[in-house]
Structures are given as C-alpha cells and as structure tokens.
Amino acid sequence: MAYLLAGDKGGKVLIYNNFRYQKNKKTAAKIHWRCWRKECRTPLQSNLFAENEEDPNIQIIQSEDHNHGGEKELISRSVLVQRMRDSIRTDPTRPIKRVYNEVLTQAARNVPVEDTPEFRNVQSALKRTRLSLMPEIPDTINDVDINGEWATTWAGQSVETRAKSWPCTFLHKIQKSETLYSEGHGDSLSAGSNRPSELPSLVSCKTDKKAH
Ligand SMILES: [Zn+2]
C-alpha cells in the first residue's frame, strides 16, 4: 500500500513497500518519484492523485528494485511523529511529553519498541509544532481573556480585572523560558502552577493567530 507522509522540510513524501520517495516531477498523467537516498534515486511512477486529500487514491504504476534494504524502522518513526503532530494540532495545550507517551502507548501493539523514536529526538520538532499553534501573547490587558477554571478563584469568585494585569508581562517571559520553577504564592490564580508547561495556554489572546 502506498501513502503520503509529511516530509521533514514541509513537502510530502511517498511511502511504498517500506521505501520512501520524494516527488520528482508531475506530468499530465503521472507523478514521478525518486528514492530519497542520494546514493539510490530509484524511480517510481504513480498515478496523478490529489495530494492534499485526506485519503488519496494512490496507484503505483511502475517501481524498481533499490540498491539497499527497506526502511521500516525509519518509516515507523515518521508515522509516529506525524501522529504526535496531528495530536498536538487537535489540542495544543497538552504538554508534548504527554502527547508523545499517548501516541507510543496506542502504537505499542503494532510497532516494536526499537522502531519508536526517543523523546529527546523528537522534542524540538514537537515543540515547534506546538508553538506554531499557540495564541499570540497579548500585549495589553484588553487583549486578555481568562477562561474556564482559571477565571475564578477556588472559592468560585471571579477574578478581578486588576488581578488580570500580571499575565501580559509574565507570559512574555514564560514563553521564552526553557524551564519554569514555581512556588505557591498569595494569588489564587497561581494555585495550579505546579503544571508550568500548561501555563501559557491559560490565557488566550482575543486576536488569535490565524490558522495556517
Ligand atoms: Zn532506494
């Protein structure tokens, strides 16, 4: 079966029989692909299909032997990373480590452990995906909406406007931080800050970043 995966540089790669192909050119009736390995470049031809469709109907017209073995492990990893990215897109507020663990847990029955990526190898790519989806940090208090459980104190009182004035500068700093350490302090807003990696999502900007 042939299918598409997101490539490392934004384009799509074609996966077929555990080999990975880059698009070479499109003609009126076919798409020409080549093995992604420079030392191989074995050609493959597919039908002309809708590359942006969710589940395109891909047919392989012609394929040849490669001068190397199939790349099952590499492809399994790419599939898993793609699933992690999709999952982050569904809900970017979750910490990436949690998304990573969830995807690997779900895949555990079908993918051998040695074919799964280590967290440190996918961390920065997942971080980039997550950051690209986060709302922009608000510049003024008028841009701030505090939602859900964070809009009220534990006693159920709504947070006073003046108490909202801390997030803007705080969030600008927090987004740049690699590691956050926190202690409890008087303000009930920070009562949940033992989950620092989720903090930037607590306050959203009214002018959300346009989807891209
Ligand atoms: Zn090849």
Residues whose N, C-alpha, C, O or C-beta is under 5 A from the ligand:
A	BS01	ZN	C35 R37 C40 R41 T42 H66 N67
